[in-house]
Amino acid sequence: MYTIKQASLRSGVSVSLMRAWERRYAVVHPDRTSSGYRLYDDDGISRLRAMRGLIEHGWSARQAASAVLEHPSAAGPRVLDASPDGSPPGAALVSAAAQYDLAAVEGALDDLFGRGSFEAVIDELVLPAAAMLGQAWASGQIDVAAEHLASGAVFRRLSALFDMGGLSGSGPQVLVGLPPDSRHELGALAFGVALRRLGVDVLYLGADVPVESWVDAAADSAAQAAVVGVVTARDIPPASEVAAALRAARPDLVLAFGGASAGGLSAIGDVTVLPARVVEAARALRGRLR
């Protein structure tokens, strides 16, 4: 539960506006302490973010409130998945990158992350938007510098969410990272955020981690599991080497592969291939931990 100030910071909605939306539209129903102070849960913050996102897209407050109340699930209203003009949610991010407009890039990310809880938007909106950046670069729509500008902003946003997502030293410990020469780490970091929000103590190793460094991390930590990202087919051989080395060093370790090409390692015995979607993958791994 969060105080009204904490809820304001998490939702991006001012305290005065939160009170007004509660009074006029009943968008949230905070609990009260014995002293009468408001307390907000994650669902309430998700609704505040969703309403804010609709208003920023030109909806009236009354229309936005009606849409949010018609879709009360924690995942947020599906009406937020598209812009009013019908363009894909990631189009604004690509356009901002093409113009080297960092303020517009940050605004596009505010829009994407503001449409619901992290669990609601990461697989539906944020990672698809990041993928659009790569597709735009591959097609020549933007150059590598523009792609790096926007991807770096996504990385910083996910890093901030990672820091807020849990408490280091609490819960089961898991290593998360990429094998040698693999550098596309947004999916791995997003997975780390989702896992941390489930109460797991994530040791995020990052991109391009040498095999010996994986082994050192496993040997010198209390990790129960190691998750190796396998983003492309090129990552399959080095990921296999990481798995073999970890199995030799820590036979007790739960080994898992995640990412778009993780299925290419399904033939390796006694490992877990996680679902493709970040939130489902985090929940699947959490279920395997003590």
N, C-alpha and C positions, 0 to 999 in steps of 0.2 A: 504494500500500500504506500501511497505517496502523498505528501502534504500538497497544498495547492501551489506553493512555489515550485516544488519539485515537478509536479504535473505540468506546470506552465513551461518549464525548461524542456521537458521531454516532448511536449506536444507542439511547441512553438506558438502557443496561443497565450496572450497576456492574461494576467489574473482577472482584470476587470472584465475582459471579454468572456472568459470562462464562466464567470458569475452571471453575465448577461445571457449567455446561451442556455445555461441551466434554468434561469428564471423564465425566459421567454419561450424556449423550445423544448425544454426537458431532455436535451441531448445526453446529459449525464445525470446520474443519481448518486452523488458521493455519499459514503458513510460519514458518520460523525463520531468524534471522540466524546468522552464524557464531558469535556470542556466546550464542545460545540464546534470544534475545528473540522474542516472538510478533509476526507481521505479518499484518494482516487486509486482505482485498480488499473491493470493493463488494458482491459477492455474499454474503460472510460477514456483513457489516453488515446487508444486507437480511434475511437469515435471523434474525439476532438481533432486529431490529425486529419481524419477523413473529411470532416466538415471544412476545415481550413483549406484543404486541397481543392475542394469543389468551389469554394468562394474565390480562390485565386484563379480559377478557370472561368470566372464570370458568372457563376450562379449567385442568385440572391440568397441571403441567409436563410430565409424561410424554405426555399427550394432545397438547399443543401441539407437543412435539418430533416426535412421529410425524407430525402434519399437515405440519409444515415439511419434514421429510425426504421425505415422499411427493410434494412439489411442489418440486423442487430448482431450478427455473428462476430466473433473476435477477428475474423479475417477481413472485416470491413466490407463496404458495399462494392459489388462488382461493377457498378456504373462508373467507378473511378478508373477502370482499366484503360479507357480511351479518352483522348482529348475531345473537346467539343467539335473540332473540325474533322474528327475521324482519323487523324494521323496517329501512327504508332507512338506509344509513350516515349520511346527513345529518340524520336526524330528531333526533338528540341535539343537534346544533348549533342547529337551529331552536328546540327546546324551551328550551335554555339562553338563547338570545337573547330569547325571549318573557318570561323571568323576569329579564332584565337581570342575569344571573349570569355575570360575566366569568370567574370561576374555572372554572365549568362549560363555558363557551365554550372556554377554553384546554384543558380536559380533553378535550373533543370533538375538538379539532384534534390534540392529542397522539395520540388514538386513530387518527384518519384518517392522519396522517403516519407513524404508527408501524407501519402494516400492511405496509410494503414500501419499496423504494427510491422516490425521487422520481418516476422514470420509470414505476414500477408504479402509483403511487397518484394522480398528478395528474389524469389523464384519467378514471380509473375511479371515484375517490372524492372528491377535494378539490374540483375544479371543479363536479361535479354537486351536491355539498353546498352550495357557494356559490350555485348556481342555485336550489336549494330555498329559500334565504333570500329571493331576489327573488320567487319564486312565493308564498311565505308572506306577504310584504308585499302583493303584488297581490291576494291573496284576503282580506286583512284579518286574517290570523292573527297577524301581528306588525305593529307600526307602524314608521315610517321610522327612528326613533331606535334601536329594537332591531336593525333590519337594518344600520344603520350601525355599531353596536357590534360585531356579529359580523363584518361584512365588513372592518372596520378590523383586527380580530384576524387575519383571513386575510391581509390585505395585509402586516401586520407580519411574519407568519411567512414569507411569500414573499420579502419584502425581506431577511430574515436569510439565507435560502437563496441569494438572489442574491449577497450579499456573500461567502458561502462557496464559491460555485460555480466561481470561476475567478480568474485573475490579470489585472488591468487592464493593458493594454499588450501583451498576448501574443495571438497568433492574429489572424486577419482581423477587421476592425472593421465593425460593423453598427449602424445607427441603428434603434431600436425605439420606437414611440410611437403616440399616437392623434391623429386630425385635430381641427381646431377644434370645440369644443362637445361633444366625446365624452369621457365621464368614467368609463365602466365599464372599469376598467383591469386587473382581476384576471387576465383571460386573457392580456393583453399582457405583464404582469409574469411570469406563469408561463412564457410562451414565452421571455422573456428569460432566466429561470433555466435552462430546458432547453437553450437555445442556448449559454449560458455554460459549462454542464457538458460541452459538446462542444468546448470549446477556443476559442470565439469571443469576441472582445472586444466586448461589447455596450455601446453608449452608450444607456442607457435614458432617453428624453426624457419619458415619463409621459403624463398625460392632457391633453386640451384644448391641443394645441400649435398655435400660429398658423402659417399657411402660411409667412410670412417667417422664422419661427424654424426651421422644417424646412430652408429654403434655407440659412440661416446655418450650421446644424449640418453640412450636407452640404459647404458650401464651405470651412469652416474645419477640417474633420476629414479623416482618411485613410480614411473609410468606403468599403467596397466595395459595400455594399447598404443599402437603407432598407426597413423593414417597417412598413407602416401598418395599424393595427388597424381593422377595419370590423365593429363589434359589432352594430349595428342598421341597418335600411334608411335611417334618417335620416343615417347616417354616410357613405353612398355619395357624395353630391355634394361634401362637403368633402374626402373622401379623394381624389376625382378631381382636385380643385383642387391638392391637395398633390402628387399624381403629376405633373401637368402642369408645376408650378413646378420640381419636382426634375429632371424630364427636360430642361427648358430650361437649368437651372443646371449640371447634372452629367450629360451624355449617357452617360457611362461607367458610371453607377451602376446596379446591379441593383435593380430595383423590385419589391416584392412586397406583396401584400395578404393579411391573415390575419383570422380571426374568422368568426362565424356568418353574416354578410352579405357576405363577401368575394366570393362568386360573382357578386354583382351588378355587379362591375367586370371580369368576364372578357372583355368586349368591347374593353377598352382594349388596344391593341397593345403588344407587347414588355414585358409585365409577367407576374409569376408569381402565381398564386392558390394559396396554400398549403393543405394538407389541414386539415380542421377540428380534428383532434386535435393538441394542443400538441406532444407528443413527435415525432409524424410530421412536423409542420410544421417543427420545428427541424432534423430530419435532412434533410428535403428542401432547406431553404435552405443548410445546411452543405455539401451536395453541389454546390452551384452556386458556392461561393467558392473562391478560389485558396488 
